[in-house]
Amino acid sequence: MPVETKTAMSRTDTIATVLLRHYDVHARTLPWRLPPGSSERPNPYRVWLSEIMLQQTTVTAVIPYYEKFTARWPNVKALAEASDADVMAAWAGLGYYARARNLLACARVVAREHGGVFPDSEAALLTLPGVGAYTAAAIAAIAFGRRTVVVDANVERVVSRLFAIETPLPASRPDIRQKADLITPDQRAGDFAQAMMDLGAGTCTVRNPQCLLCPLRGHCEAAQTNRAEDFPVKAPKKDKPHRHGIVWWLERSDGHVWIERRDDKRMLGGMAGLPGTQWDKRGNEAEGAPPMTGDWVALNSPVEHVFTHFRLTLTVERLRAVKEADPEGNGQWWPLARIGKAGLPTLYAKVVKAVMQDRDD
């Protein structure tokens, strides 16, 4: 065997050994995670739930939602039997609401087609609603001990720096995955995946990485050349499109506001919301009519919100309705004093805040 190959194999084997040794001492304590060396077996339902919630969302934001969900729906069968409205309301504020719809769909498939037991292979997990390549690999490794290659944003960053991968994202992803495969051990793949995530979240951070504290600094090409923050290389960002729309705040004289359930096929589908134009449909942002005729008055300040693919500016228009008024549509009158319990997603929570501030001015 050529010397270069021996060196490469030695380096990649050492990376896993060193990182797992570090993980055994410094693993984060998280409510869905078993400590290293635990004699218990991971609960696949809890692993799956946490991985869905963690998609594009921070650990800090996820923990209270995870604890609320597991207390209310302690297993996949209980979640499968939950109503859409209850789950969507419980998810409100966590964002990326398609995840909540897929969560329910997946729970029902597991309950109906798999007897309430999650499949234990990466390939079978990939067939479930809302489970993509990363999530399937993570569940297979963490919940079932399968040797899979788990690559999320944290792992992308760590691997890019370890091997000083100069190709910009996203073109570098095949190379990153190949390098991640090289360093993934045959044993303890789940612990290794979590160790890589911990390293990226706490040490090998986007800005100001703590290279002096990193257990892999002696194996990291970027650290050895003081270029850690140069990786991963990213292509120039494109400006997000900017959309505009109107949202209508209809309030009765007895202190109730009109709330609608959004169509499942729309953005924020299935969530509680406020009537408005079709701001989520490109080219149709101005389409829509107020839920009631009247002298609508616009707030002085619009509401700004940023989605993954576009920025949104909403003009908020208000109308006071008589107590007996009842507009058409799939909605209900909700007491303003309990608006925080309506399950409104962040966008509409911003509208509520804007209306309340306008009243105080």
DRENDOGU-365089 format. One record per residue: x, y, z of N, C-alpha, C in turn. Coordinates in steps of 0.05 Angstrom, whole numbers, plus 5000, padded with zeros to 4 digits. Example, Ala and Ser with C-alpha at 12.3 -4.5 7.8 and 13.67 -1.06 7.14 Angstrom:
// DRENDOGU-365089
526448865156524649105156526449345156525749555142527349795143525850015157
This chain:
// DRENDOGU-365089
501749765000500050005000501850255000501350444983502950694982502950835008505050975014505351125039503151335042502551475020500551685020497851575029497051335020494551215027494551145057496751025066496950965095496551215112497851435104497651685119494851785119493451775096490751865094488951695112489251435111487551255128488151305157490651345164491351395192490051655202490151855185489052115193486052095197484651975178481751965180480851785203482251565208481651395231482051545257484251705258484951855283482852065288481852195268479752405272477452295287476452055279474151935293474851865321477151745325477951665352478251905371479552115362479952345378477352485384475652505364473052655368471252495387471052235384469352075402470452085431473052085435474152105461473352375474473452585458472652855467469652855473468052735456465152725460464352575486465752365492465152215517465352395541466952605540467252775563465553035561465253135537464153405533461453405518460153175515457653175500455553365513454053505496451953675506449753505519448553615540446253485553443753605539442353435525439953525510437653335517435153435518432953265528432353025510433153025485432652795467435052615465437152675479439652525475440452355499441352115495442451955516445452025520446452015544449252075548451051855536453451915528455251705517455651485537455551235527455951005545453450915559451151035553448650965567447950675559446850535578445850255572443150255560441750485560439150505548439350515517437150455504437150485475435550735468436450885449435051135441432251085433430451265439427651255432427351365404426751195384426551295356424651525352422351515366420351735364421551995373423051995395424152245405426452345388428052155377430152235358428952355334426952225322425552335298424352605304422952635326421652895332423653115335425853055349427953265352429253335326429753145309431053205283429253365265426653315265424753475249424753765259424553795286424454055297427054215293429354075293431954205290432654295262430954215242431554295215431454595213433654725207433955015203433055175228433255045252432455175276434455115298434955305316436955275337435955085359437954965373437354795396435754955417436655195422435355365443432355405437431755455411428955495404427355235405428655015399427154755397426454645424428254665444427854525470425054565482424054805485421354835498419154705481419354715454417354585437417554285440419954185440420353895443419153795469419653935490418653855516415553865517414454075504411554105503410253875487411553815464410453595447410553325461412853265473413152995485411452965510410853185524409053175547406253125538405453255516402753225506402252985489404252915473404152685455406652515459406652335479409052195487410051975468408451905448409351705429408151755402408951615382408151665355405151615351404051415365401251355363399551585374400351695396398851925407398952165388401252215376401452435358399752385333399752135323398252065299395252115304394352095328391452125334390752415340392752595342392252875348390853015324389453225330388153375309390153555296389653615270391353795256391554075270389254175278389154435290390854445316390654235332392154235357395154235352396054075333398954055327399954315315398454425297399254675284399454905305397554905323397555115344399955075363400654825369402854765387405554835373405554825347408054875331408355185327406355335330406355625324408755765337410255915320412656055329415255915323415055655317417555505311418455545282416555625265417255685237417355445219417755495193417855285172415555085177413155185173410755045181410154795165411354765142410954515127412054275144413954325162414954115179412754005197411054185207408854095225406853925209406253995185404453835169405653565162408253575155409653315150409953145175410153275198410453135223407952965228405653085224403152935228402852715207403452785182403252585160405052345166407452405175409352185181408452015204407552145225406551995249404251805241402551905224400251745216401051505198403151555181404151335164405451125182407051215201408451015219406350865235404350995245402250865260400650675243399950755219398150595202399550375187401950435176403250245158405650095171406550195194408850065207408249975236405649965242404849875269405950045292406350305286407350485307410350455313411750315296414650275299416150395276418050565282419550695260421350485246421550495220423350315206426250385214428050185213430650225224432850255203432150275178434250315157433950585144436250685134436250945121434350945097434350735081432650725057429750725064428950575085426150575092425250835105426950955120426351215132425851425111427351405089427151605067424351595054422851385058420151375046418051515063418751605086416851735104416452025097414052145100413652425095415452605112416652805099418252995113421052905121421852655114424452555121426252555096428152735096430052755073432652605079434652655063437152495064438552535091438752785100440152835125438552705148435952755149434352665172434352355173434052225150434051935149436751825160438951945151441551855160441851895190440952125200441252195229439651995246437151945238435451765254436651485253437451395229438651115227441051085245442751295245445251275261444651305291443151505298442851575327440851375340438651325327436651155340437150855337438550775315438850495309441750405306443650585309446450505308447450425281446050505260446950445232449350615225451050515209453350675199452350835175451651085179450751255158452551505158452451655136453951905133452052135138452352265161450552475169451752745164450552905147451753165139449553375141449853545161448253785163450054035160448954275165450554515161453054515179452754425204455054415222457254225211456353995202458253795192459553905166458054035149459254155125461454345132461054505153463054695161465554565172465154365189467454225201469054075180467753935162469153785142470553965122469254185115470454385096473054485108473154535134475554635147477654415151476754175159478653965163480353915138478953925114480253855089480754095071480254335082480754585067479554565039477054505037475754465011475154734998476454794976476455054964473955104946472654894937470354914919468055044935466755254924464555384938462155204941460655244962458055124965456155244944454255094934453554824940455054614923456754704904458154514887459954334903460854414926462754254942461354024957458754014957457353814974458153524968458353444943459253164939461953104951463853294949466453254960466353254991464653425002464353425031463253165041461253065027460052805035462152585033463752585012465752375008467752385031468552625039470452655061469152575087466652645091465252565115465052265117464652135094464551845094467151725102469351855094472051755101472551755131471451955145472051975173469951855191467751755180465551635196466351355204466451295230467251025238465050815234465850565233463950345231462350305257463650365279462350345305461750615316459550645331458750895344458251115324457051045301456551255281454551465292452651385309450851575320452251775338453951675356455451855373457252035357458451915336460252085319458652305305456252245295454652455283454052675303453252605327452552805347455052955356457352815357459852955364460553165343460153095318460753295296458853535298456353475305454453695308455153875331455953755354456753905377459254075371461153955357463554105350462954345333461154315313460454535296458854745310457154665329455354855343456855015364458954885377460155015400463055105397464454975379467355035376468055135348467254975328467855035300465555205289465155445301462855615294463355765269461255885259461356035234463356265236463056425257464956645263466456595288468956685288470656655312470856365322471556175305471855895314474055875335473555705354475455675377477455455371479255515351481155315342483055215364483755395382485655305403484355105422481655105423480254915441479354665426479754655400478554435384480254185387478953955392480453705395481653615368480653725346481653645319483553845307484454035322486154245310488654135297489753925308492253805296491753665270489153615264488453465239487053655219486853905226485254095209487054265192486654235166488354385147487754685149485354765153484655045155485855175180485755025202486955135227489955165225491154975212494154985210495155215193493455325176494155545159492755805168491455795191489956025202487856135183486455945170484456035150481755915157481155845181478655715188476255865179476256135182473856285175473556315145475456225129475256225100473555995090472955805107471455565099468855535116466755425104466555335076466355575057467555555034467355765014464555775003463456015001460656044993460556224968458756144950458256314927456856574936457256794921455957044929452957014932451857134953448957124957447457294938445157194929443457354912441457504930440757744922438757894938436057754937434757744960432157614962430057794948428157674933425957834922424357964945423158194939421658344959418758354950416958244967414158244961412658424980410358514971408658694987405858574988404458625009401658525012400158685033397758605037395958735057394858525075394758585101393358415121391158575134388858455139386558595149385958515178385858715195385358675224382458765229380658565232377858615236377158555265376358765279375858745308373058825315371758665331369058725340369058915364366859045369366659235391366859105418366458835419366658695445369458575449371458655433374158575439374858305427373758235404374457985390375558055362377457905354378757945327378257705310377857755284377257535265379757395256379857135262382156965255381256745236382856705215382256495195384156265196383356035188385155815184386155815155388755825151389855855125389655595109389155625083388955385066391455215067391054955067393354765070395354805047394454895024396254915001397755185000397255355018398555615019400955605039402655815038404655835058403355865085404555755106403355745133400755595132400555405114398055245111397255105136394655115142393654985166393955145191395455365190395855525214393555735217393255825241391456055246392856295234391256475223392356715210390256935209391057155196389257375192388657405162386357495154385757515126387557725113388157675087389957855073390157785044391657935029392157885001393857634998394257554973395757304968398757374966399857474988402657554988404657324984403657074988405356844986405456734957403956854939403856764911405156974893407456914883408957104867407257194843407057454839405457564818402557614825401657494847398857534855398657674883400857804891400957914918398658104925397658244904395558444909392758334908392458074901389757954898388557894925386057944928384557894952382858124960380758074975378958284984378558265014378058495027377658495056375358315063375358205087373158025096370458165100370558435099368158595103368458865091366358975080366559245069366559455092367959665088368059875109370260065104370560245122372660455120375260355134376760195119379260085130381360305132382760305154384860505159387560355163389560445148392160325149393860425173395360245186397260325206399460485193400660655208402860825198405260655190405860445205408260285201407460005191408659915168408159645159409659435176409059185171410358965184412358835165414758805174416858685157417458405167417858215148418457935155420257825133422057645141423857525122423357215122422657115099422456825095424956725082425156465078427556355067428156465039426056495023426456564995425656854987424456995006423657274999423157435024423357705020422657895041419757985037418358045059415558115057415058375073413658555060412658795074409658795073408358785096405458775098404359045109402559165094400959385104398659275121398359385145396259285163393959485162391559395154389159565153387259465174385959655188384259595211381359695205379459535217376659615216375259525241373659705254372159625277369359545267368559295274365959185265363959195288361459185280359359165301359358885313358258855336358458605351357158375336355058425321353558215308354758145281356858295272357958245245359257965244358957835221360157575218361057545189363657585183364557575155364457285144364557275118364757005105367556895108367756635105370456515106370756315128372956165127373555955146375056085170373456205188374756345210372956345235373956495255372456505280373256765294371456855312372057085328373656995352375957115357377757035379378057265398377857205425378157425444380957545443381057805440383657945439385257905464383957875486385357835512386857575512386057385495387357125494388757075467389557285454390657265427393257095427394657105450397156945452396656645452394156555456393556275456392356185429392256355410390956295384392756125366395256095373397055935356397956075331398156345332398956495308401956465303402756415278405656405272406856675274409556685273411056925279410157165262409657125236408857345219406357495231404357335238401857465248402157555277403957435292404657545319405757825316407357875295408458135290406158335283404158245269401858415263400358495289399958295306398658355332400258565347402858525348404558715362404358995350404259015324404059275310401459405317399259255317396659365324396659475352397759315371397759395399399459645403401659655389403459895392402060145380400560105358399160325345397060445364395860265380393860355399395060525421397560445429398860575451399960855443400460885417401661145408399661375409
